[in-house]
Each structure stands twice: as C-alpha cells, then as structure tokens.
Amino acid sequence: MTTGGTIATVTTPHGTTAPEASPETLISALPEDLQPVRVEERAPMPSWAFGPDDMISIALRAREIARDHQDLAGLVVTHGTSTMEYTAYLTELFLDTEFPVVFTGAMRSADDADGDGPGNLRDACTLARVPGAGRLGVVICLNGEVLSARDAHKRHRHDRVAFADLRGRVGTVSGGQVLIVRQPVRAPALTGVIDPSVAIVKAYPGSDGSVVDAVVARGARGVVVEGLPGVGGIPVAMQDALRRHAGTGVLIVISSRAPSGHVPSPPTGGTGEPLAGMGLLSAGSLTTEKAWVLLMACLGQSEGEEAARLFAEVSQIETGEEA
C-alpha cells in the first residue's frame, strides 16, 4: 500500500518536490525473489499533511487486508516519516490478526542518487515474507532495523538513521536475512473508531492553564499534557486547570518531554506529589504523540470511566520479551 511520502517524492519540472513516483516505479527495484507484489495506491500525500482521518483510513484498510489475507504473505505500507510512527501505532491498536504489517519509508527522495527508499522497501518486503512475522504486531522497518510501532520514534530531523525504538530494536534485516531479538507485547485490539477531539498541550516553565481552558472550551474531550522532562512535572499555574477539567470528566493524560522512562501511574508530578489525587492518567512509557493516538482510540471505543480504564490498561504495557 503506497501513501506518498519522501520515498515517492521527486523533483517536478517546475523545480518543486511532490510524491509523484508511481507504485510501479517503487516496486520495480525489488529483486525477483520478492516478486510478485500487488500494489494498492492511496491518495499520495506528504505525511506532514495527514490528519486523524487519513491515519485511520490507512489503519482500517490495513486491518481489512489482514483479515482477508489468504493469498498474501504480508502487507508493506510506504509512508512519509513525519507521521509514520503515529499511523503505524494506530494500525497496531486496531490490528486483530497475526498478519505481517510493515511500515517503511525514506529520508532521501526517490530521485536522489543516494536514495534509501529502494533498500528500505526491499528489507520491508523481506520481513513481511518471514514466517511468524505476524506475531510481532505492526512494525517499522528502516535502515536495516525493525522497530515496534508502539515504541518507535523519529529521533533525527534528516539523518538516514532517523528512528529509534525506546525499548531497543525488535530485530534487523541484512543481506536478505532477518534476525528477531525481541518480541513486543501486544495489547488487545481496539474497535477501530477514533474520537479526534483530543488536544496536546505542552507545559514549560511559567506556563499556565489558559491553553488547557481554551482547548476544552473548543470541545476537547481529552487532553494530553506534555510535562517537563522527568516524571511529568507541571508548573503550579497550570495545575488548577487540570484539576478543574479532570473533575468535569475530561480525560487528562500526563506525559513527559523526556522520551525514555515512564510517568508514574497515577501521575505524581514529582517532588511533593502536587498532582496526586487529581484523577489524572499517566502516559506510562508512551511518547506524548503516542498517548494522543491511544486516547483518541479509547474515546472512540468508550467514554468516561471506561475509556479511562482502557487507556490505563493499554498505556501501562511496558515490556517486550526477548525472542
């Protein structure tokens, strides 16, 4: 399934760039042992232009393909790297079968002489054909590394080695050989509905609750507040807004600007436990944006206390067993 992104981007005759490389062009570089490949093209877009509707459309189509996979070895999704980790995680939350789904992309354009797209696509197709790959859940395959959709994050703005897995890579692909070193723990599949009325608010020294008040006033049913690095500390001037809105049923999740580690459940806010007893939810080890994806999915499936319980259950899955 092709969705655009840098892996399909070329320079146009007008000197601009656009994701216009055809799916046939992308797969033409695959060796014979990875053929045949069936191609489904979605509206090609740069992934920075994706919204929740685009993400769920890809996720649900991937689930549909996985459910009706009798004649397929697996599914590879080419996707722009700006939002790949979010679409991949949403797909993981909805995937209810053990079917290989591998996201890949590129940091160099398709017409770049040093392009990484063909190699990444080759590795992703190799991985998708490996027996048992479906047990890994949805993964991202880039630069010879296999990363879990839950824990992959883009760590560099333009380097070829742009992604990392917060819990350590799941495996590697090299020379047509796949080595799996970690088995991600998968959460129970969710229904496949999202509620996009979830906002992200960033805390910084001296920030107050005005932005939280504003997004709730505009209809947010959930808010992910990215706290200060550490265990999600929240400036004093912002705390009252969190308390008020959590008390009226808005789901407030506390994450941390630091990408690794985890936020205590329930969140404490650090020294002095200023957030204790507020009824806030913890993002656990999820990044802010992954918590945003999960909260949309939980609110799409349930509401109120049940949505909060579901978010807490899924977000606190912390471990991956060694393969």
Stockholm file with secondary structure:
# STOCKHOLM 1.0

chainA/1-323         MTTGGTIATVTTPHGTTAPEASPETLISALPEDLQPVRVEERAPMPSWAFGPDDMISIALRAREIARDHQDLAGLVVTHGTSTMEYTAYLTELFLDTEFPVVFTGAMRSADDADGDGPGNLRDACTLARVPGAGRLGVVICLNGEVLSARDAHKRHRHDRVAFADLRGRVGTVSGGQVLIVRQPVRAPALTGVIDPSVAIVKAYPGSDGSVVDAVVARGARGVVVEGLPGVGGIPVAMQDALRRHAGTGVLIVISSRAPSGHVPSPPTGGTGEPLAGMGLLSAGSLTTEKAWVLLMACLGQSEGEEAARLFAEVSQIETGEEA
#=GR chainA/1-323 SS CEEESGGGCEECTTSCEESCCCHHHHHTTSCGGGCCCCCCEEEEECGGGCCHHHHHHHHHHHHHHHHTCTTCSCEEEECCTTTHHHHHHHHHHHCCSCCCEEEECCSSCTTCTTCCHHHHHHHHHHHHTSTTGGGGCEEEEETTEEEETTTEEECCSSCSSCEEETTCCSEEEETTEEEECEEECCCCCCCSCCCCCEEEEECCTTCCSHHHHHHHHTTCSEEEEEEBTTTTBCCHHHHHHHHHHHHTTCEEEEEESSSSSCCCSSCCCSTTCTTTTSCCEECTTCCHHHHHHHHHHHHHHCCHHHHHHHHHHHHTCCCEEEC
#=GC SS_cons         CEEESGGGCEECTTSCEESCCCHHHHHTTSCGGGCCCCCCEEEEECGGGCCHHHHHHHHHHHHHHHHTCTTCSCEEEECCTTTHHHHHHHHHHHCCSCCCEEEECCSSCTTCTTCCHHHHHHHHHHHHTSTTGGGGCEEEEETTEEEETTTEEECCSSCSSCEEETTCCSEEEETTEEEECEEECCCCCCCSCCCCCEEEEECCTTCCSHHHHHHHHTTCSEEEEEEBTTTTBCCHHHHHHHHHHHHTTCEEEEEESSSSSCCCSSCCCSTTCTTTTSCCEECTTCCHHHHHHHHHHHHHHCCHHHHHHHHHHHHTCCCEEEC
//
